[in-house]
Amino acid sequence: MIEIKNDIESLRSLSQIFTPSNFKKIVRRKDYSYTNNRINKHISLQTPTTKKNLIEFVYQELQTNYKSEYLYKNALINKLLLGKYSLNTTTIINEFKIGSSIADFVLLNGEVRIFEIKTELDSLDKLSKQVSDYCQFANKVYVVTHSKFIDKLISEYRDSNIGIIEYTQQNTLKEIVEAKDNSTYFDHLTIFKTLRKPEYLDIINQYFGYLPDVPNTQIFKECVSLAKQIEVKEFQKVVFQKLKERKLKCPDLLKSEKTPYELKHICYSIDMNKNEYSELFDFLNQTI
């Protein structure tokens, strides 16, 4: 039997187990101290169990009593990437800088869709600036949120292109307002800055047949200048296709039933290799 202190502080502490940084320690350094310390502090075990069972138990407790941001991200991975679309045709980018904002979840499929998460624990203070930035790059922008914000968001974005999705009490995703196309807001510089240097050099070279012959300190500026010669909707499509080339190392292991539902987003975020998945499975099979 597993028991947990069902207070918010315990749940908040246990929710920190579900972070990429913690699982990087687990799969890359066999460092279990952070997870073990939190489990020992907040969980009482009447009989031995596996780490996998503990992870599943804590996740269920969070779903019921402390809907942290990780639950939203993990639902998006499981319901959209693994449930609705295909890893062969879809790319997800997490914590992606767009303008002066960091997008929680970017889905690249037939178009660019951004999902900005606002849990019941969050404030909406920064949302207006965030969605303004995202509309300069994404075809569609959604706010994924708790029921307590739904009416306010419907009212605030009634005459906009912004979509609204509710993360329900049943831990599912319910589309409340469908997002509309943002292409009239596209901005060359915002789109360009989503690229890594090798990516934008490749785009410029392929599109124009050459790279600017300038010192390295001026290459960014000159490439932006060339990019602005491309019609903005076409440029967004070119960038979108380049970003889609960012592929997972082990998509089959991510999809595998052996990889727990509760950890799909973490495994995607870290982009584990085969050895790291093996370390993860070893960790989950440990008895405590």
C-alpha positions as CSV (number, residue, x, y, z in Angstrom):
1,M,0.0,0.0,0.0
2,I,1.2,3.5,-0.9
3,E,0.2,6.6,1.1
4,I,1.0,10.3,0.6
5,K,0.6,13.4,2.6
6,N,-2.2,14.9,0.7
7,D,-1.2,18.5,1.3
8,I,-0.2,21.0,-1.3
9,E,3.4,21.3,-0.1
10,S,3.9,17.6,-0.5
11,L,2.4,17.5,-3.9
12,R,4.3,20.5,-5.0
13,S,7.5,18.9,-3.9
14,L,6.7,15.5,-5.6
15,S,5.7,17.3,-8.8
16,Q,9.4,18.3,-9.2
17,I,10.3,14.7,-9.8
18,F,8.7,15.1,-13.2
19,T,11.3,17.4,-14.7
20,P,13.8,16.8,-17.6
21,S,16.7,17.9,-15.4
22,N,15.9,15.3,-12.8
23,F,15.6,12.5,-15.4
24,K,18.8,13.6,-17.1
25,K,20.5,12.8,-13.8
26,I,18.8,9.4,-13.6
27,V,19.5,8.2,-17.2
28,R,22.9,9.9,-17.7
29,R,24.6,9.7,-14.2
30,K,22.5,7.1,-12.4
31,D,21.9,9.8,-9.8
32,Y,18.6,8.8,-8.0
33,S,19.2,11.0,-5.0
34,Y,16.7,13.8,-5.8
35,T,13.9,11.3,-6.6
36,N,14.6,9.1,-3.6
37,N,14.8,12.0,-1.2
38,R,11.4,13.3,-2.2
39,I,9.8,9.9,-2.1
40,N,11.2,9.1,1.3
41,K,10.1,12.5,2.7
42,H,6.5,12.5,1.3
43,I,5.5,8.9,0.8
44,S,4.8,6.0,3.2
45,L,5.1,2.5,1.9
46,Q,3.5,-0.5,3.7
47,T,5.0,-3.0,1.4
48,P,7.8,-2.9,-1.2
49,T,7.0,-1.7,-4.7
50,T,8.8,-0.6,-7.9
51,K,9.8,2.9,-8.9
52,K,7.4,2.5,-11.8
53,N,4.5,2.0,-9.5
54,L,5.5,4.9,-7.4
55,I,5.8,7.2,-10.5
56,E,2.3,6.1,-11.6
57,F,0.9,6.7,-8.1
58,V,2.4,10.1,-7.7
59,Y,1.2,11.1,-11.2
60,Q,-2.4,10.0,-10.4
61,E,-2.3,12.0,-7.2
62,L,-1.1,15.1,-9.1
63,Q,-3.9,14.6,-11.6
64,T,-6.5,14.6,-8.8
65,N,-5.1,17.3,-6.5
66,Y,-2.3,19.4,-8.1
67,K,-2.6,19.9,-11.8
68,S,1.0,21.1,-12.5
69,E,2.2,22.3,-15.9
70,Y,3.9,19.0,-16.6
71,L,0.5,17.3,-16.7
72,Y,-0.6,19.7,-19.4
73,K,2.5,19.1,-21.5
74,N,2.3,15.3,-21.0
75,A,-1.3,15.3,-22.1
76,L,-0.4,17.3,-25.2
77,I,2.3,14.8,-26.1
78,N,0.1,11.8,-25.5
79,K,-3.1,13.1,-27.0
80,L,-1.7,15.0,-30.0
81,L,1.8,13.7,-31.0
82,L,1.2,10.0,-30.0
83,G,-2.5,9.9,-30.2
84,K,-3.6,12.0,-33.2
85,Y,-0.6,12.5,-35.4
86,S,2.5,10.6,-36.4
87,L,6.1,10.8,-35.2
88,N,7.1,10.4,-38.9
89,T,5.3,13.6,-39.9
90,T,5.2,15.7,-36.7
91,T,7.8,17.5,-34.7
92,I,7.4,19.0,-31.2
93,I,9.6,21.7,-29.8
94,N,9.4,22.6,-26.1
95,E,10.4,25.9,-24.5
96,F,10.9,27.5,-27.8
97,K,12.0,31.2,-28.0
98,I,9.7,33.3,-30.2
99,G,10.2,37.0,-30.1
100,S,10.7,37.9,-26.4
101,S,8.6,35.0,-25.2
102,I,9.2,31.2,-24.6
103,A,6.5,29.0,-26.1
104,D,5.6,26.0,-23.9
105,F,4.7,23.6,-26.8
106,V,5.2,24.0,-30.5
107,L,3.7,21.4,-32.9
108,L,4.9,21.3,-36.4
109,N,2.7,19.2,-38.7
110,G,0.9,20.6,-41.7
111,E,1.3,24.0,-40.1
112,V,2.9,25.6,-37.0
113,R,0.7,25.5,-34.0
114,I,1.7,26.9,-30.6
115,F,0.1,25.8,-27.3
116,E,0.6,28.2,-24.4
117,I,-0.2,26.6,-21.0
118,K,-1.9,28.5,-18.2
119,T,-2.6,26.2,-15.2
120,E,-4.9,27.1,-12.4
121,L,-1.7,27.9,-10.5
122,D,-0.6,30.6,-13.1
123,S,-1.4,34.2,-13.7
124,L,-2.6,35.6,-17.1
125,D,-0.5,38.7,-16.7
126,K,2.0,37.9,-19.5
127,L,-0.4,36.1,-21.8
128,S,-1.2,39.1,-24.1
129,K,2.4,39.7,-24.9
130,Q,3.1,36.0,-25.4
131,V,0.3,35.4,-27.9
132,S,1.2,38.6,-29.7
133,D,4.8,37.2,-30.2
134,Y,3.5,33.8,-31.2
135,C,1.1,35.1,-33.9
136,Q,4.1,36.6,-35.7
137,F,5.3,33.0,-36.4
138,A,2.6,30.4,-35.8
139,N,-0.3,29.6,-38.2
140,K,-2.4,29.0,-35.1
141,V,-2.1,29.8,-31.4
142,Y,-4.0,28.0,-28.6
143,V,-4.2,28.7,-24.9
144,V,-4.5,25.5,-22.9
145,T,-5.9,26.2,-19.5
146,H,-7.9,25.3,-16.4
147,S,-11.7,25.8,-16.4
148,K,-11.4,28.8,-14.0
149,F,-9.9,30.9,-16.8
150,I,-12.2,29.8,-19.7
151,D,-14.9,32.5,-19.4
152,K,-12.3,35.3,-19.0
153,L,-10.3,34.1,-22.0
154,I,-13.4,33.7,-24.2
155,S,-14.3,37.3,-23.4
156,E,-10.8,38.7,-23.9
157,Y,-10.1,36.9,-27.2
158,R,-13.6,36.9,-28.7
159,D,-12.6,39.0,-31.7
160,S,-9.1,37.4,-32.2
161,N,-7.6,34.4,-33.9
162,I,-6.7,32.7,-30.6
163,G,-8.0,29.3,-29.8
164,I,-8.8,28.0,-26.3
165,I,-8.5,24.4,-25.0
166,E,-9.6,23.3,-21.6
167,Y,-7.5,20.8,-19.6
168,T,-10.5,19.1,-17.9
169,Q,-11.1,17.6,-14.5
170,Q,-10.9,14.2,-16.2
171,N,-7.4,15.2,-17.5
172,T,-8.4,15.3,-21.1
173,L,-8.1,18.2,-23.7
174,K,-11.4,19.8,-24.8
175,E,-11.3,22.4,-27.6
176,I,-13.5,25.3,-26.6
177,V,-12.7,27.8,-29.3
178,E,-11.0,26.8,-32.6
179,A,-7.9,28.9,-33.5
180,K,-7.9,30.8,-36.8
181,D,-5.0,31.6,-39.2
182,N,-2.5,34.2,-38.1
183,S,-0.6,34.6,-41.4
184,T,-1.4,38.3,-41.7
185,Y,0.7,38.9,-38.6
186,F,3.8,37.1,-39.7
187,D,7.1,38.9,-39.2
188,H,10.3,38.1,-41.0
189,L,12.7,38.8,-38.1
190,T,10.6,36.9,-35.5
191,I,10.5,33.9,-37.8
192,F,14.2,34.2,-38.7
193,K,15.3,34.2,-35.0
194,T,13.7,30.8,-34.4
195,L,16.5,29.2,-36.4
196,R,19.9,28.0,-35.4
197,K,22.8,29.4,-37.4
198,P,23.4,26.3,-39.5
199,E,19.7,26.2,-40.3
200,Y,19.5,29.8,-41.5
201,L,22.7,29.5,-43.5
202,D,21.3,26.4,-45.2
203,I,18.0,28.2,-46.0
204,I,19.8,31.2,-47.5
205,N,22.2,29.1,-49.5
206,Q,19.5,26.9,-50.9
207,Y,17.1,29.8,-51.7
208,F,19.6,32.2,-53.2
209,G,22.4,29.9,-54.3
210,Y,25.1,31.6,-52.3
211,L,26.0,32.9,-48.8
212,P,26.9,36.6,-48.2
213,D,30.7,37.2,-48.5
214,V,31.0,39.2,-45.3
215,P,32.9,38.9,-42.0
216,N,31.4,36.5,-39.5
217,T,30.2,39.3,-37.3
218,Q,28.0,40.6,-40.1
219,I,26.6,37.3,-41.4
220,F,23.4,37.3,-39.3
221,K,22.5,40.9,-40.4
222,E,23.1,40.1,-44.1
223,C,21.1,36.8,-43.9
224,V,18.2,38.6,-42.3
225,S,18.3,41.2,-45.1
226,L,18.2,38.4,-47.7
227,A,15.4,36.6,-45.9
228,K,13.3,39.8,-46.0
229,Q,13.4,39.6,-49.8
230,I,11.3,36.4,-49.6
231,E,7.5,36.9,-49.3
232,V,6.8,36.4,-45.6
233,K,4.3,33.6,-45.9
234,E,6.6,31.7,-48.2
235,F,9.5,32.4,-45.8
236,Q,7.5,31.0,-42.8
237,K,6.8,27.8,-44.8
238,V,10.5,27.4,-45.6
239,V,11.5,27.9,-41.9
240,F,8.7,25.5,-40.8
241,Q,10.1,22.8,-43.1
242,K,13.6,23.4,-41.8
243,L,12.5,23.1,-38.2
244,K,10.7,19.8,-39.0
245,E,14.0,18.3,-39.8
246,R,14.8,18.2,-36.0
247,K,14.2,14.5,-35.4
248,L,14.1,12.2,-32.4
249,K,16.9,9.7,-31.8
250,C,14.6,6.8,-30.8
251,P,10.9,7.4,-31.8
252,D,10.0,3.7,-31.5
253,L,11.1,3.6,-27.9
254,L,9.1,6.8,-27.2
255,K,6.0,5.1,-28.6
256,S,6.7,1.8,-26.9
257,E,4.3,0.6,-24.2
258,K,7.4,0.0,-22.1
259,T,7.8,3.7,-21.8
260,P,5.2,4.8,-19.2
261,Y,2.5,7.2,-20.2
262,E,3.5,9.4,-17.3
263,L,7.0,10.0,-18.6
264,K,6.4,10.4,-22.4
265,H,6.9,14.2,-22.3
266,I,10.2,13.9,-20.3
267,C,11.5,11.3,-22.7
268,Y,10.7,13.5,-25.7
269,S,12.2,16.6,-24.1
270,I,15.5,14.9,-23.3
271,D,15.5,13.0,-26.6
272,M,16.9,9.9,-25.1
273,N,19.2,7.5,-26.9
274,K,19.0,3.7,-26.6
275,N,21.3,3.6,-23.6
276,E,19.4,6.2,-21.8
277,Y,16.1,4.4,-22.3
278,S,17.8,1.3,-21.0
279,E,18.9,3.2,-17.9
280,L,15.3,4.5,-17.5
281,F,13.8,1.1,-17.6
282,D,16.4,-0.2,-15.1
283,F,15.5,2.7,-12.8
284,L,11.7,2.0,-13.1
285,N,12.2,-1.7,-12.3
286,Q,14.1,-1.0,-9.0
287,T,12.3,-2.0,-5.8
288,I,11.9,0.5,-3.0
